[in-house]
């Protein structure tokens, strides 16, 4: 690292420690410890703010020092380069995961797991969130990509979201302002950071809600490779097709590069079969895309976000 960069890095380190406690700031933290894929090199800094104010101050410090930053929840749907991330990873997860029920509404912070929100909805006898009970992510990440499963998606139940803008302002937006589409929203392009959201559900039969959640969990266990680390569904669904079927038809079931493999259980998943690196995963994904394009003429687009240099 150049001397100027080192000095800037030290300056940033001092600023971060003036905002957060020592245990909330980690240096050269391996990202494989913080992603569901269990791959990824070190982040220069890995910080865990506990309040919206701390998040805003950390971002202000990064901006002042001209150091890039990225927000992460529980690290699902994410592939971090083996070289790591030159900048600051801001994790909004267990420190900001409060969930409370008010009538038929659920108020939840960005770090709350979708499974936890679904459980609270069940406890309150509220229906509408069952589809999300097995999605392995946090509220923040789910809203950024309008996550969905089994015929439901975030926009179906969302009422409003509170965000932090790039200028450090806290704004509450109605769902209509978020441009929610298939696995997309305007949140990243506008530089918003999700702080919390309100979901509007409906009173339902607790037994029926529980049965539906059990049924979806059983379908997941049967059809998805939950026993291996992965980032979830690897590719977006191309219009008129299923990614997993295209990959299977291309003869790639079980195809492996290093420790990364096309799941034999569900071809739409790339899994970390045996100590894979991010390089293995990317090489495998490139091979899948090239082969599917050659055989079916369909261009697969990755759903998994990538950070760092590949």
Phi and psi restraints in degrees (value plus and minus 20) as a CYANA .aco file:
   2 UNK   PHI     -86.9   -46.9
   2 UNK   PSI     135.3   175.3
   3 UNK   PHI     -81.2   -41.2
   3 UNK   PSI     -58.9   -18.9
   4 UNK   PHI     -83.9   -43.9
   4 UNK   PSI     -63.4   -23.4
   5 UNK   PHI     -82.5   -42.5
   5 UNK   PSI     -60.2   -20.2
   6 UNK   PHI     -82.4   -42.4
   6 UNK   PSI     -61.8   -21.8
   7 UNK   PHI     -85.0   -45.0
   7 UNK   PSI     -61.8   -21.8
   8 UNK   PHI     -82.7   -42.7
   8 UNK   PSI     -61.0   -21.0
   9 UNK   PHI     -82.8   -42.8
   9 UNK   PSI     -61.6   -21.6
  10 UNK   PHI     -85.9   -45.9
  10 UNK   PSI     -60.0   -20.0
  11 UNK   PHI     -82.5   -42.5
  11 UNK   PSI     -63.4   -23.4
  12 UNK   PHI     -83.4   -43.4
  12 UNK   PSI     -62.7   -22.7
  13 UNK   PHI     -76.7   -36.7
  13 UNK   PSI     -62.4   -22.4
  14 UNK   PHI     -84.0   -44.0
  14 UNK   PSI     -63.4   -23.4
  15 UNK   PHI     -83.5   -43.5
  15 UNK   PSI     -62.9   -22.9
  16 UNK   PHI     -81.6   -41.6
  16 UNK   PSI     -60.4   -20.4
  17 UNK   PHI     -93.2   -53.2
  17 UNK   PSI     -37.6     2.4
  18 UNK   PHI    -102.0   -62.0
  18 UNK   PSI     -38.4     1.6
  19 UNK   PHI    -115.8   -75.8
  19 UNK   PSI     -60.8   -20.8
  20 UNK   PHI    -136.6   -96.6
  20 UNK   PSI     144.5   184.5
  21 UNK   PHI     -94.4   -54.4
  21 UNK   PSI     139.9   179.9
  22 UNK   PHI     -76.0   -36.0
  22 UNK   PSI     -59.6   -19.6
  23 UNK   PHI     -92.5   -52.5
  23 UNK   PSI     -29.6    10.4
  24 UNK   PHI    -112.7   -72.7
  24 UNK   PSI     -21.8    18.2
  25 UNK   PHI    -144.4  -104.4
  25 UNK   PSI      97.1   137.1
  26 UNK   PHI    -139.0   -99.0
  26 UNK   PSI     120.6   160.6
  27 UNK   PHI    -126.7   -86.7
  27 UNK   PSI     122.8   162.8
  28 UNK   PHI      29.4    69.4
  28 UNK   PSI      28.5    68.5
  29 UNK   PHI    -103.8   -63.8
  29 UNK   PSI     103.2   143.2
  30 UNK   PHI     -84.9   -44.9
  30 UNK   PSI     104.0   144.0
  31 UNK   PHI     -93.5   -53.5
  31 UNK   PSI     -36.4     3.6
  32 UNK   PHI     -84.1   -44.1
  32 UNK   PSI     -38.7     1.3
  33 UNK   PHI    -100.2   -60.2
  33 UNK   PSI     -29.3    10.7
  34 UNK   PHI    -147.6  -107.6
  34 UNK   PSI      -4.0    36.0
  35 UNK   PHI    -147.0  -107.0
  35 UNK   PSI     129.3   169.3
  36 UNK   PHI     -93.0   -53.0
  36 UNK   PSI     -35.9     4.1
  37 UNK   PHI     -97.1   -57.1
  37 UNK   PSI     -39.5     0.5
  38 UNK   PHI      39.8    79.8
  38 UNK   PSI      18.3    58.3
  39 UNK   PHI    -154.4  -114.4
  39 UNK   PSI     143.3   183.3
  40 UNK   PHI     107.1   147.1
  40 UNK   PSI     115.8   155.8
  41 UNK   PHI    -100.7   -60.7
  41 UNK   PSI    -189.4  -149.4
  42 UNK   PHI     -97.8   -57.8
  42 UNK   PSI     124.0   164.0
  43 UNK   PHI    -111.7   -71.7
  43 UNK   PSI     119.0   159.0
  44 UNK   PHI     -71.7   -31.7
  44 UNK   PSI     -70.7   -30.7
  45 UNK   PHI    -154.9  -114.9
  45 UNK   PSI     122.6   162.6
  46 UNK   PHI    -149.7  -109.7
  46 UNK   PSI      94.4   134.4
  47 UNK   PHI    -141.7  -101.7
  47 UNK   PSI     131.2   171.2
  48 UNK   PHI    -148.1  -108.1
  48 UNK   PSI      57.7    97.7
  49 UNK   PHI     -84.4   -44.4
  49 UNK   PSI     133.9   173.9
  50 UNK   PHI    -130.6   -90.6
  50 UNK   PSI     -30.0    10.0
  51 UNK   PHI    -159.6  -119.6
  51 UNK   PSI     142.8   182.8
  52 UNK   PHI     -80.8   -40.8
  52 UNK   PSI     -56.0   -16.0
  53 UNK   PHI     -83.0   -43.0
  53 UNK   PSI     -62.9   -22.9
  54 UNK   PHI     -85.2   -45.2
  54 UNK   PSI     -59.7   -19.7
  55 UNK   PHI     -78.8   -38.8
  55 UNK   PSI     -67.3   -27.3
  56 UNK   PHI     -81.6   -41.6
  56 UNK   PSI     -62.0   -22.0
  57 UNK   PHI     -87.5   -47.5
  57 UNK   PSI     -59.1   -19.1
  58 UNK   PHI     -83.0   -43.0
  58 UNK   PSI     -64.3   -24.3
  59 UNK   PHI     -84.5   -44.5
  59 UNK   PSI     -59.4   -19.4
  60 UNK   PHI     -81.3   -41.3
  60 UNK   PSI     -62.6   -22.6
  61 UNK   PHI     -83.6   -43.6
  61 UNK   PSI     -62.8   -22.8
  62 UNK   PHI     -82.3   -42.3
  62 UNK   PSI     -62.8   -22.8
  63 UNK   PHI     -84.1   -44.1
  63 UNK   PSI     -64.1   -24.1
  64 UNK   PHI     -80.3   -40.3
  64 UNK   PSI     -60.2   -20.2
  65 UNK   PHI    -108.9   -68.9
  65 UNK   PSI     -17.7    22.3
  66 UNK   PHI      35.6    75.6
  66 UNK   PSI      22.0    62.0
  67 UNK   PHI    -130.0   -90.0
  67 UNK   PSI     109.5   149.5
  68 UNK   PHI     -86.4   -46.4
  68 UNK   PSI     133.6   173.6
  69 UNK   PHI    -159.4  -119.4
  69 UNK   PSI     140.4   180.4
  70 UNK   PHI    -165.4  -125.4
  70 UNK   PSI     125.1   165.1
  71 UNK   PHI    -116.6   -76.6
  71 UNK   PSI     115.8   155.8
  72 UNK   PHI    -153.9  -113.9
  72 UNK   PSI     128.4   168.4
  73 UNK   PHI    -120.5   -80.5
  73 UNK   PSI    -129.9   -89.9
  74 UNK   PHI    -113.4   -73.4
  74 UNK   PSI     -13.1    26.9
  75 UNK   PHI      61.1   101.1
  75 UNK   PSI       0.1    40.1
  76 UNK   PHI    -104.0   -64.0
  76 UNK   PSI     141.9   181.9
  77 UNK   PHI      37.1    77.1
  77 UNK   PSI      17.2    57.2
  78 UNK   PHI    -165.6  -125.6
  78 UNK   PSI     113.3   153.3
  79 UNK   PHI    -144.5  -104.5
  79 UNK   PSI      97.0   137.0
  80 UNK   PHI    -123.1   -83.1
  80 UNK   PSI     115.0   155.0
  81 UNK   PHI     -75.5   -35.5
  81 UNK   PSI     131.4   171.4
  82 UNK   PHI     -82.6   -42.6
  82 UNK   PSI     -44.3    -4.3
  83 UNK   PHI     -99.5   -59.5
  83 UNK   PSI     -28.9    11.1
  84 UNK   PHI      67.3   107.3
  84 UNK   PSI    -178.3  -138.3
  85 UNK   PHI    -150.7  -110.7
  85 UNK   PSI     100.9   140.9
  86 UNK   PHI    -106.0   -66.0
  86 UNK   PSI      73.3   113.3
  87 UNK   PHI     136.9   176.9
  87 UNK   PSI    -174.9  -134.9
  88 UNK   PHI    -136.1   -96.1
  88 UNK   PSI     104.7   144.7
  89 UNK   PHI    -113.7   -73.7
  89 UNK   PSI     103.5   143.5
  90 UNK   PHI    -125.9   -85.9
  90 UNK   PSI      90.9   130.9
  91 UNK   PHI    -113.7   -73.7
  91 UNK   PSI     100.6   140.6
  92 UNK   PHI    -129.6   -89.6
  92 UNK   PSI      79.4   119.4
  93 UNK   PHI    -166.4  -126.4
  93 UNK   PSI    -130.1   -90.1
  94 UNK   PHI     -85.8   -45.8
  94 UNK   PSI     -41.2    -1.2
  95 UNK   PHI    -100.0   -60.0
  95 UNK   PSI     -37.3     2.7
  96 UNK   PHI    -156.8  -116.8
  96 UNK   PSI      49.8    89.8
  97 UNK   PHI    -152.9  -112.9
  97 UNK   PSI       9.3    49.3
  98 UNK   PHI     -89.5   -49.5
  98 UNK   PSI     120.3   160.3
  99 UNK   PHI    -151.6  -111.6
  99 UNK   PSI     109.0   149.0
 100 UNK   PHI    -157.8  -117.8
 100 UNK   PSI     127.7   167.7
 101 UNK   PHI    -124.6   -84.6
 101 UNK   PSI     110.4   150.4
 102 UNK   PHI    -150.7  -110.7
 102 UNK   PSI      81.8   121.8
 103 UNK   PHI      44.1    84.1
 103 UNK   PSI    -143.9  -103.9
 104 UNK   PHI    -116.0   -76.0
 104 UNK   PSI     -11.6    28.4
 105 UNK   PHI    -124.8   -84.8
 105 UNK   PSI     126.5   166.5
 106 UNK   PHI    -138.0   -98.0
 106 UNK   PSI     105.0   145.0
 107 UNK   PHI    -123.5   -83.5
 107 UNK   PSI     103.1   143.1
 108 UNK   PHI    -158.6  -118.6
 108 UNK   PSI     123.6   163.6
 109 UNK   PHI    -100.7   -60.7
 109 UNK   PSI     141.0   181.0
 110 UNK   PHI     -80.5   -40.5
 110 UNK   PSI     -47.5    -7.5
 111 UNK   PHI    -105.6   -65.6
 111 UNK   PSI     -21.4    18.6
 112 UNK   PHI     -91.2   -51.2
 112 UNK   PSI     113.4   153.4
 113 UNK   PHI     -89.9   -49.9
 113 UNK   PSI     123.8   163.8
 114 UNK   PHI     -80.4   -40.4
 114 UNK   PSI     -54.4   -14.4
 115 UNK   PHI     -83.6   -43.6
 115 UNK   PSI     -55.4   -15.4
 116 UNK   PHI     -90.0   -50.0
 116 UNK   PSI     -60.7   -20.7
 117 UNK   PHI     -83.7   -43.7
 117 UNK   PSI     -62.2   -22.2
 118 UNK   PHI     -82.1   -42.1
 118 UNK   PSI     -58.9   -18.9
 119 UNK   PHI     -85.8   -45.8
 119 UNK   PSI     -61.3   -21.3
 120 UNK   PHI     -86.5   -46.5
 120 UNK   PSI     -56.7   -16.7
 121 UNK   PHI     -83.9   -43.9
 121 UNK   PSI     -63.7   -23.7
 122 UNK   PHI     -79.6   -39.6
 122 UNK   PSI     -68.0   -28.0
 123 UNK   PHI     -77.9   -37.9
 123 UNK   PSI     -52.3   -12.3
 124 UNK   PHI    -111.2   -71.2
 124 UNK   PSI     -19.2    20.8
 125 UNK   PHI      48.1    88.1
 125 UNK   PSI      15.4    55.4
 126 UNK   PHI    -128.2   -88.2
 126 UNK   PSI     114.1   154.1
 127 UNK   PHI    -129.3   -89.3
 127 UNK   PSI     137.0   177.0
 128 UNK   PHI     105.5   145.5
 128 UNK   PSI     -41.0    -1.0
 129 UNK   PHI    -125.5   -85.5
 129 UNK   PSI     -16.7    23.3
 130 UNK   PHI     -76.5   -36.5
 130 UNK   PSI     -58.6   -18.6
 131 UNK   PHI     -75.7   -35.7
 131 UNK   PSI     -49.4    -9.4
 132 UNK   PHI    -112.8   -72.8
 132 UNK   PSI     -21.6    18.4
 133 UNK   PHI     -82.1   -42.1
 133 UNK   PSI     -44.6    -4.6
 134 UNK   PHI    -130.5   -90.5
 134 UNK   PSI     -16.0    24.0
 135 UNK   PHI     -91.8   -51.8
 135 UNK   PSI     103.6   143.6
 136 UNK   PHI    -105.1   -65.1
 136 UNK   PSI      41.7    81.7
 137 UNK   PHI    -169.5  -129.5
 137 UNK   PSI     158.7   198.7
 138 UNK   PHI    -118.6   -78.6
 138 UNK   PSI     145.7   185.7
 139 UNK   PHI     -77.0   -37.0
 139 UNK   PSI     -65.4   -25.4
 140 UNK   PHI     -76.5   -36.5
 140 UNK   PSI     -73.5   -33.5
 141 UNK   PHI     -83.8   -43.8
 141 UNK   PSI     -56.2   -16.2
 142 UNK   PHI     -84.5   -44.5
 142 UNK   PSI     -56.9   -16.9
 143 UNK   PHI     -94.9   -54.9
 143 UNK   PSI     -56.7   -16.7
 144 UNK   PHI     -76.4   -36.4
 144 UNK   PSI     -59.9   -19.9
 145 UNK   PHI    -130.1   -90.1
 145 UNK   PSI      -9.5    30.5
 146 UNK   PHI      27.3    67.3
 146 UNK   PSI      38.2    78.2
 147 UNK   PHI     -79.9   -39.9
 147 UNK   PSI     131.6   171.6
 148 UNK   PHI    -177.6  -137.6
 148 UNK   PSI     149.1   189.1
 149 UNK   PHI    -189.3  -149.3
 149 UNK   PSI     131.6   171.6
 150 UNK   PHI      28.0    68.0
 150 UNK   PSI      25.1    65.1
 151 UNK   PHI      63.6   103.6
 151 UNK   PSI     -19.6    20.4
 152 UNK   PHI    -141.0  -101.0
 152 UNK   PSI     136.8   176.8
 153 UNK   PHI    -167.5  -127.5
 153 UNK   PSI     147.1   187.1
 154 UNK   PHI     -73.5   -33.5
 154 UNK   PSI     -60.3   -20.3
 155 UNK   PHI     -84.9   -44.9
 155 UNK   PSI     -38.6     1.4
 156 UNK   PHI     -89.3   -49.3
 156 UNK   PSI     -47.4    -7.4
 157 UNK   PHI    -142.1  -102.1
 157 UNK   PSI     -25.0    15.0
 158 UNK   PHI     -96.9   -56.9
 158 UNK   PSI     119.0   159.0
 159 UNK   PHI    -125.6   -85.6
 159 UNK   PSI     -71.9   -31.9
 160 UNK   PHI    -175.3  -135.3
 160 UNK   PSI     142.9   182.9
 161 UNK   PHI    -157.5  -117.5
 161 UNK   PSI     120.1   160.1
 162 UNK   PHI    -122.7   -82.7
 162 UNK   PSI     107.2   147.2
 163 UNK   PHI    -145.9  -105.9
 163 UNK   PSI     141.3   181.3
 164 UNK   PHI    -123.9   -83.9
 164 UNK   PSI     106.2   146.2
 165 UNK   PHI    -104.9   -64.9
 165 UNK   PSI     149.2   189.2
 166 UNK   PHI     -81.7   -41.7
 166 UNK   PSI     -39.8     0.2
 167 UNK   PHI    -111.8   -71.8
 167 UNK   PSI     -15.7    24.3
 168 UNK   PHI      64.0   104.0
 168 UNK   PSI      -6.7    33.3
 169 UNK   PHI    -112.3   -72.3
 169 UNK   PSI     125.0   165.0
 170 UNK   PHI    -117.1   -77.1
 170 UNK   PSI     103.4   143.4
 171 UNK   PHI    -148.3  -108.3
 171 UNK   PSI     124.0   164.0
 172 UNK   PHI    -126.7   -86.7
 172 UNK   PSI     106.2   146.2
 173 UNK   PHI    -138.4   -98.4
 173 UNK   PSI     121.2   161.2
 174 UNK   PHI     -93.8   -53.8
 174 UNK   PSI     134.9   174.9
 175 UNK   PHI     -79.1   -39.1
 175 UNK   PSI     -48.5    -8.5
 176 UNK   PHI     -84.1   -44.1
 176 UNK   PSI     -41.0    -1.0
 177 UNK   PHI    -106.2   -66.2
 177 UNK   PSI     -22.6    17.4
 178 UNK   PHI    -117.0   -77.0
 178 UNK   PSI     -23.4    16.6
 179 UNK   PHI      30.7    70.7
 179 UNK   PSI      31.1    71.1
 180 UNK   PHI     -96.2   -56.2
 180 UNK   PSI     104.5   144.5
 181 UNK   PHI    -154.5  -114.5
 181 UNK   PSI    -184.5  -144.5
 182 UNK   PHI     -86.2   -46.2
 182 UNK   PSI      88.7   128.7
 183 UNK   PHI      35.6    75.6
 183 UNK   PSI      16.8    56.8
 184 UNK   PHI    -172.2  -132.2
 184 UNK   PSI     137.7   177.7
 185 UNK   PHI    -177.9  -137.9
 185 UNK   PSI     153.5   193.5
 186 UNK   PHI    -108.6   -68.6
 186 UNK   PSI     -18.1    21.9
 187 UNK   PHI     -78.1   -38.1
 187 UNK   PSI     -71.3   -31.3
 188 UNK   PHI     -86.8   -46.8
 188 UNK   PSI     -61.9   -21.9
 189 UNK   PHI     -86.2   -46.2
 189 UNK   PSI     -46.6    -6.6
 190 UNK   PHI    -113.3   -73.3
 190 UNK   PSI     -18.1    21.9
 191 UNK   PHI      51.2    91.2
 191 UNK   PSI       3.7    43.7
 192 UNK   PHI     -99.8   -59.8
 192 UNK   PSI     129.3   169.3
 193 UNK   PHI    -139.7   -99.7
 193 UNK   PSI     103.6   143.6
 194 UNK   PHI     -91.2   -51.2
 194 UNK   PSI     110.5   150.5
 195 UNK   PHI    -126.4   -86.4
 195 UNK   PSI     -64.2   -24.2
 196 UNK   PHI    -182.2  -142.2
 196 UNK   PSI     149.8   189.8
 197 UNK   PHI    -168.0  -128.0
 197 UNK   PSI     141.5   181.5
 198 UNK   PHI    -139.3   -99.3
 198 UNK   PSI     107.9   147.9
 199 UNK   PHI    -126.7   -86.7
 199 UNK   PSI     121.0   161.0
 200 UNK   PHI    -127.6   -87.6
 200 UNK   PSI      89.8   129.8
 201 UNK   PHI    -130.8   -90.8
 201 UNK   PSI    -192.8  -152.8
 202 UNK   PHI    -149.3  -109.3
 202 UNK   PSI     125.6   165.6
 203 UNK   PHI     -81.7   -41.7
 203 UNK   PSI     118.5   158.5
 204 UNK   PHI    -165.7  -125.7
 204 UNK   PSI    -198.6  -158.6
 205 UNK   PHI    -103.6   -63.6
 205 UNK   PSI     100.2   140.2
 206 UNK   PHI     -78.0   -38.0
 206 UNK   PSI     -61.1   -21.1
 207 UNK   PHI     -82.0   -42.0
 207 UNK   PSI     -61.9   -21.9
 208 UNK   PHI     -88.3   -48.3
 208 UNK   PSI     -58.6   -18.6
 209 UNK   PHI     -83.4   -43.4
 209 UNK   PSI     -66.5   -26.5
 210 UNK   PHI     -82.9   -42.9
 210 UNK   PSI     -60.5   -20.5
 211 UNK   PHI     -83.4   -43.4
 211 UNK   PSI     -63.1   -23.1
 212 UNK   PHI     -83.5   -43.5
 212 UNK   PSI     -61.4   -21.4
 213 UNK   PHI     -85.1   -45.1
 213 UNK   PSI     -59.5   -19.5
 214 UNK   PHI     -83.8   -43.8
 214 UNK   PSI     -62.7   -22.7
 215 UNK   PHI     -81.8   -41.8
 215 UNK   PSI     -65.6   -25.6
 216 UNK   PHI     -86.2   -46.2
 216 UNK   PSI     -58.4   -18.4
 217 UNK   PHI     -83.7   -43.7
 217 UNK   PSI     -60.0   -20.0
 218 UNK   PHI     -85.4   -45.4
 218 UNK   PSI     -62.0   -22.0
 219 UNK   PHI     -82.2   -42.2
 219 UNK   PSI     -59.8   -19.8
 220 UNK   PHI     -83.1   -43.1
 220 UNK   PSI     -69.5   -29.5
 221 UNK   PHI     -79.5   -39.5
 221 UNK   PSI     -57.6   -17.6
 222 UNK   PHI     -92.3   -52.3
 222 UNK   PSI     -57.9   -17.9
 223 UNK   PHI    -127.4   -87.4
 223 UNK   PSI     -36.4     3.6
 224 UNK   PHI    -134.2   -94.2
 224 UNK   PSI     128.0   168.0
 225 UNK   PHI    -101.1   -61.1
 225 UNK   PSI      43.4    83.4
 226 UNK   PHI     -87.5   -47.5
 226 UNK   PSI     -34.7     5.3
 227 UNK   PHI    -100.1   -60.1
 227 UNK   PSI     -27.6    12.4
 228 UNK   PHI    -139.8   -99.8
 228 UNK   PSI     130.8   170.8
 229 UNK   PHI     -85.2   -45.2
 229 UNK   PSI     117.4   157.4
 230 UNK   PHI    -177.3  -137.3
 230 UNK   PSI     157.5   197.5
 231 UNK   PHI    -123.1   -83.1
 231 UNK   PSI      -6.7    33.3
 232 UNK   PHI      71.4   111.4
 232 UNK   PSI    -175.2  -135.2
 233 UNK   PHI     -81.1   -41.1
 233 UNK   PSI     105.0   145.0
 234 UNK   PHI    -101.5   -61.5
 234 UNK   PSI     -56.5   -16.5
 235 UNK   PHI    -139.2   -99.2
 235 UNK   PSI     129.5   169.5
 236 UNK   PHI     -89.1   -49.1
 236 UNK   PSI     135.6   175.6
 237 UNK   PHI     -98.1   -58.1
 237 UNK   PSI      97.8   137.8
 238 UNK   PHI     -91.3   -51.3
 238 UNK   PSI     126.8   166.8
 239 UNK   PHI     -78.4   -38.4
 239 UNK   PSI     104.7   144.7
 240 UNK   PHI      66.1   106.1
 240 UNK   PSI     -19.3    20.7
 241 UNK   PHI    -156.5  -116.5
 241 UNK   PSI     152.6   192.6
 242 UNK   PHI    -138.1   -98.1
 242 UNK   PSI     108.5   148.5
 243 UNK   PHI     -77.7   -37.7
 243 UNK   PSI     -65.7   -25.7
 244 UNK   PHI     -78.7   -38.7
 244 UNK   PSI     -60.4   -20.4
 245 UNK   PHI     -87.5   -47.5
 245 UNK   PSI     -61.7   -21.7
 246 UNK   PHI     -81.5   -41.5
 246 UNK   PSI     -60.9   -20.9
 247 UNK   PHI     -88.4   -48.4
 247 UNK   PSI     -60.8   -20.8
 248 UNK   PHI     -84.0   -44.0
 248 UNK   PSI     -65.2   -25.2
 249 UNK   PHI     -84.0   -44.0
 249 UNK   PSI     -42.2    -2.2
 250 UNK   PHI    -103.8   -63.8
 250 UNK   PSI     -16.6    23.4
 251 UNK   PHI      55.9    95.9
 251 UNK   PSI       6.7    46.7
 252 UNK   PHI    -124.4   -84.4
 252 UNK   PSI     -13.9    26.1
 253 UNK   PHI     -77.1   -37.1
 253 UNK   PSI     104.5   144.5
 254 UNK   PHI      60.0   100.0
 254 UNK   PSI     -20.8    19.2
 255 UNK   PHI     -83.0   -43.0
 255 UNK   PSI     118.1   158.1
 256 UNK   PHI    -151.0  -111.0
 256 UNK   PSI     121.1   161.1
 257 UNK   PHI    -146.5  -106.5
 257 UNK   PSI      94.5   134.5
 258 UNK   PHI      37.0    77.0
 258 UNK   PSI    -147.7  -107.7
 259 UNK   PHI    -112.2   -72.2
 259 UNK   PSI     -17.4    22.6
 260 UNK   PHI    -117.4   -77.4
 260 UNK   PSI     119.8   159.8
 261 UNK   PHI    -161.5  -121.5
 261 UNK   PSI     126.1   166.1
 262 UNK   PHI     -92.8   -52.8
 262 UNK   PSI     100.5   140.5
 263 UNK   PHI     -75.8   -35.8
 263 UNK   PSI     115.3   155.3
 264 UNK   PHI     -95.2   -55.2
 264 UNK   PSI     -40.7    -0.7
 265 UNK   PHI    -101.5   -61.5
 265 UNK   PSI     -59.3   -19.3
 266 UNK   PHI    -170.2  -130.2
 266 UNK   PSI      91.0   131.0
 267 UNK   PHI     -86.8   -46.8
 267 UNK   PSI     -31.6     8.4
 268 UNK   PHI     -97.5   -57.5
 268 UNK   PSI     -23.8    16.2
 269 UNK   PHI    -133.1   -93.1
 269 UNK   PSI     108.0   148.0
 270 UNK   PHI    -114.6   -74.6
 270 UNK   PSI     109.0   149.0
 271 UNK   PHI    -136.8   -96.8
 271 UNK   PSI     138.0   178.0
 272 UNK   PHI    -110.6   -70.6
 272 UNK   PSI      70.2   110.2
 273 UNK   PHI     -94.7   -54.7
 273 UNK   PSI     -60.0   -20.0
 274 UNK   PHI    -178.3  -138.3
 274 UNK   PSI      69.5   109.5
 275 UNK   PHI      32.0    72.0
 275 UNK   PSI      26.7    66.7
 276 UNK   PHI     -87.3   -47.3
 276 UNK   PSI     136.0   176.0
 277 UNK   PHI    -127.4   -87.4
 277 UNK   PSI     146.7   186.7
 278 UNK   PHI     -82.8   -42.8
 278 UNK   PSI     -53.2   -13.2
 279 UNK   PHI     -81.3   -41.3
 279 UNK   PSI     -63.8   -23.8
 280 UNK   PHI     -79.5   -39.5
 280 UNK   PSI     -66.0   -26.0
 281 UNK   PHI     -81.5   -41.5
 281 UNK   PSI     -66.7   -26.7
 282 UNK   PHI     -86.4   -46.4
 282 UNK   PSI     -59.3   -19.3
 283 UNK   PHI     -82.9   -42.9
 283 UNK   PSI     -62.3   -22.3
 284 UNK   PHI     -84.5   -44.5
 284 UNK   PSI     -65.0   -25.0
 285 UNK   PHI     -82.3   -42.3
 285 UNK   PSI     -59.1   -19.1
 286 UNK   PHI     -83.9   -43.9
 286 UNK   PSI     -62.0   -22.0
 287 UNK   PHI     -84.5   -44.5
 287 UNK   PSI     -61.6   -21.6
 288 UNK   PHI     -80.5   -40.5
 288 UNK   PSI     -69.3   -29.3
 289 UNK   PHI     -81.3   -41.3
 289 UNK   PSI     -63.2   -23.2
 290 UNK   PHI     -84.7   -44.7
 290 UNK   PSI     -65.9   -25.9
 291 UNK   PHI     -86.9   -46.9
 291 UNK   PSI     -64.2   -24.2
 292 UNK   PHI     -82.6   -42.6
 292 UNK   PSI     -61.2   -21.2
 293 UNK   PHI     -82.1   -42.1
 293 UNK   PSI     -63.1   -23.1
 294 UNK   PHI     -84.8   -44.8
 294 UNK   PSI     -60.5   -20.5
 295 UNK   PHI    -105.1   -65.1
 295 UNK   PSI     -63.4   -23.4
 296 UNK   PHI    -130.5   -90.5
 296 UNK   PSI     -33.1     6.9
 297 UNK   PHI      59.6    99.6
 297 UNK   PSI     -14.8    25.2
 298 UNK   PHI    -117.0   -77.0
 298 UNK   PSI     114.3   154.3
 299 UNK   PHI    -110.3   -70.3
 299 UNK   PSI      94.1   134.1
 300 UNK   PHI    -105.0   -65.0
 300 UNK   PSI     119.0   159.0
 301 UNK   PHI    -134.5   -94.5
 301 UNK   PSI     113.6   153.6
 302 UNK   PHI     -90.0   -50.0
 302 UNK   PSI     115.2   155.2
 303 UNK   PHI    -108.8   -68.8
 303 UNK   PSI     -49.2    -9.2
 304 UNK   PHI     -91.5   -51.5
 304 UNK   PSI     111.2   151.2
 305 UNK   PHI     -97.4   -57.4
 305 UNK   PSI     124.9   164.9
 306 UNK   PHI    -138.7   -98.7
 306 UNK   PSI     116.5   156.5
 307 UNK   PHI    -143.1  -103.1
 307 UNK   PSI     125.5   165.5
 308 UNK   PHI      68.4   108.4
 308 UNK   PSI    -189.1  -149.1
 309 UNK   PHI    -117.6   -77.6
 309 UNK   PSI     107.1   147.1
